[in-house]
Amino acid sequence: MSFATTKAFALPLLATLALAGTAVAFADPIQNGNFSGAGSGYTYDPGTVAGWSFSGGAGVQANGSAWGFTNAPGGAAQTAFLQSYIGSINVPTGNPSTIQQNVSGLTSGDSYALSFYLEARPGYGLDPVTVTIDGVNVTITPASDSTWTKYTEYFTAGASNTLTFSVSGSGNGPYDNDTGLADVSIGATPEPGTLLLLGTGLLGFAGFARRKFGARNL
């Protein structure tokens, strides 16, 4: 299984329609992608957040908590956080913080798009986050400590799929470096044949319309 990263670009009509059709047929297998269920403030290793397990200095924080993150994207009430620290408080060096979920419902060999948001705690530096699924990983440094940035990583599913977000535990100084995580989801990607068939159909319709109604009316 492998990760692949792509840059965002404007999709033509054919690809847009194909993506829309695929999205309707595929149910997001991520459970509780908005980390709801832990109450107000911030909580390390909460046991009330369905779908996820936490270790080290990882947990969830509500909008307006002491960590100072901006409100969760999409109108959600909570986000998760991953903390690293140089010292003996919360996350000793070498003890990584992790947030993990066992993902079911993916077909081995099929391609999927994993999306999520990251934001660094304001004023505490940008700490890289390693994203791992089924043993393959990519490391991302958050782009901002004042706004949530969306990232999308494309991967091919393996026989089993465990999704993990982690920080190394090294931090960037003698403070707790917190990285926020929000709105995690997995979507299907369209098969190349789908685009080809759809494109052929639309081209055929366009030719028919020109013959029937005249090119100036299209």
C-alpha positions in Angstrom: 0.0 0.0 0.0 1.3 3.5 -0.7 0.5 7.1 -0.1 0.4 9.7 -2.8 0.0 13.5 -2.4 -1.6 15.7 -5.1 -2.1 19.4 -5.4 -5.6 20.9 -5.7 -6.6 22.0 -9.1 -9.8 23.0 -11.0 -11.5 19.8 -12.3 -13.2 19.9 -15.6 -16.9 19.1 -15.8 -16.3 15.4 -16.6 -14.2 14.8 -13.5 -16.5 16.8 -11.3 -19.5 14.7 -12.3 -17.6 11.5 -11.9 -16.4 12.5 -8.4 -19.9 13.5 -7.4 -21.3 10.2 -8.5 -18.6 8.2 -6.6 -19.1 10.2 -3.4 -22.9 9.4 -3.3 -22.2 5.6 -3.5 -19.4 5.5 -0.9 -20.0 5.8 2.9 -17.2 7.4 4.9 -15.8 4.6 7.1 -14.2 7.0 9.7 -16.2 6.9 13.0 -16.6 10.3 14.7 -14.3 12.3 12.5 -15.1 15.4 14.5 -14.0 13.9 17.9 -17.3 14.7 19.6 -18.1 13.4 23.1 -15.6 14.8 25.7 -17.3 17.9 27.1 -15.8 21.3 27.7 -12.2 22.4 28.1 -9.5 20.0 27.2 -9.0 16.3 28.2 -6.0 14.0 27.9 -6.7 10.5 26.8 -10.5 10.8 26.9 -12.5 7.6 27.2 -15.7 9.1 25.9 -14.7 9.9 22.3 -16.2 7.0 20.2 -14.0 5.5 17.5 -10.6 6.8 18.7 -7.9 5.7 21.1 -5.3 8.2 22.5 -1.9 7.8 24.1 0.9 10.0 25.4 -0.1 13.7 25.4 -3.0 13.3 23.0 -6.6 14.3 23.7 -9.5 16.5 22.7 -10.3 20.2 23.3 -13.5 22.1 23.0 -13.8 25.4 21.1 -12.5 28.2 23.3 -10.3 26.0 25.5 -7.0 27.2 27.1 -5.0 25.8 24.1 -6.1 28.8 22.1 -7.0 27.1 18.8 -9.5 28.7 16.5 -12.9 27.2 16.4 -13.2 23.8 14.7 -13.8 23.8 11.0 -17.3 23.0 9.7 -19.1 24.2 12.8 -17.9 21.3 15.0 -17.6 21.8 18.8 -14.4 19.9 19.4 -11.0 19.0 17.9 -8.2 16.7 18.9 -4.7 17.6 19.9 -1.2 16.0 19.8 1.3 17.3 22.3 5.1 17.1 22.4 7.4 18.4 25.1 11.1 18.5 25.9 11.2 17.5 29.6 9.4 15.3 32.0 5.9 16.9 32.0 3.1 15.4 30.0 5.2 13.8 27.2 8.7 12.8 28.0 11.2 12.7 25.1 10.8 9.5 23.2 7.2 8.9 24.3 5.1 9.8 21.2 1.6 11.2 21.4 -0.8 9.2 19.1 -4.4 9.3 18.0 -5.6 6.1 16.3 -8.6 4.4 14.7 -9.0 0.9 13.2 -10.8 1.6 9.8 -13.1 -1.0 8.4 -15.0 -1.1 5.2 -12.1 -0.5 2.8 -11.4 -2.8 -0.1 -7.9 -4.0 -0.4 -6.2 -2.7 -3.6 -8.7 0.2 -4.0 -7.6 3.8 -3.9 -9.0 6.3 -1.3 -8.6 9.9 -0.3 -7.9 10.6 3.4 -8.7 14.2 4.4 -8.1 16.1 7.6 -7.4 19.5 9.1 -4.3 20.6 11.1 -3.5 23.8 13.0 -0.6 24.5 15.4 -1.2 26.0 18.8 -0.7 29.8 18.4 2.7 31.0 19.4 4.3 27.6 20.1 5.9 26.6 16.8 5.0 24.2 14.1 5.4 20.6 15.1 5.4 17.9 12.3 2.6 15.2 12.4 3.2 11.7 11.0 0.1 10.2 9.4 0.2 6.4 9.1 -2.3 4.0 7.6 -1.6 0.2 7.4 2.1 0.8 8.1 2.8 3.5 5.4 3.3 7.0 6.5 3.7 10.6 5.5 4.9 13.5 7.7 3.2 16.9 7.4 4.1 20.2 9.1 1.1 22.4 9.8 1.0 25.4 7.6 -0.4 27.8 10.2 -0.9 28.5 13.9 -3.9 30.8 13.3 -6.2 28.9 10.9 -7.1 25.3 10.1 -5.5 23.9 6.9 -7.1 21.0 5.0 -4.8 18.2 3.7 -5.7 15.3 1.4 -3.6 12.2 1.1 -4.3 9.4 -1.5 -3.6 5.8 -0.6 -4.2 2.3 -1.6 -5.9 0.1 1.0 -4.2 -2.9 2.3 -5.6 -6.0 4.0 -6.1 -4.2 7.3 -6.1 -0.4 7.8 -5.1 1.2 11.1 -5.0 5.0 10.9 -2.6 6.8 13.2 -1.7 10.5 13.8 1.4 11.0 15.9 4.1 13.4 17.0 7.6 12.4 18.0 7.6 13.7 21.5 10.7 15.9 20.8 8.9 19.2 20.6 10.4 22.5 19.5 11.5 24.0 22.8 10.9 23.9 26.6 7.1 24.2 26.1 4.3 22.0 25.2 3.9 22.1 21.4 0.3 21.2 20.6 -1.0 20.4 17.1 -4.7 20.4 16.5 -6.4 17.7 14.4 -10.0 18.0 13.0 -12.6 16.7 10.6 -11.0 13.4 9.6 -12.7 11.6 6.7 -12.0 9.0 3.9 -13.6 9.2 0.5 -13.5 7.0 -2.6 -11.5 8.1 -5.7 -13.1 7.6 -9.1 -11.8 4.8 -11.3 -10.1 6.0 -14.6 -12.6 3.9 -16.6 -15.5 5.9 -15.0 -14.1 9.1 -16.3 -13.5 7.6 -19.7 -17.1 6.3 -20.0 -18.6 9.5 -18.7 -16.5 11.6 -21.0 -17.5 9.4 -24.0 -21.2 9.7 -23.1 -21.1 13.5 -22.8 -19.1 13.9 -26.0 -21.8 11.8 -27.8 -24.5 13.9 -26.3 -22.8 17.1 -27.3 -22.5 15.9 -30.9 -26.2 14.9 -30.9 -27.2 18.3 -29.5 -25.2 20.2 -32.2 -27.0 18.2 -34.9 -30.4 18.7 -33.3 -30.3 22.2 -32.1 -27.3 23.9 -33.8 -24.0 24.8 -32.3 -25.0 28.4 -31.5 -27.5 27.2 -29.0 -25.0 25.2 -26.9 
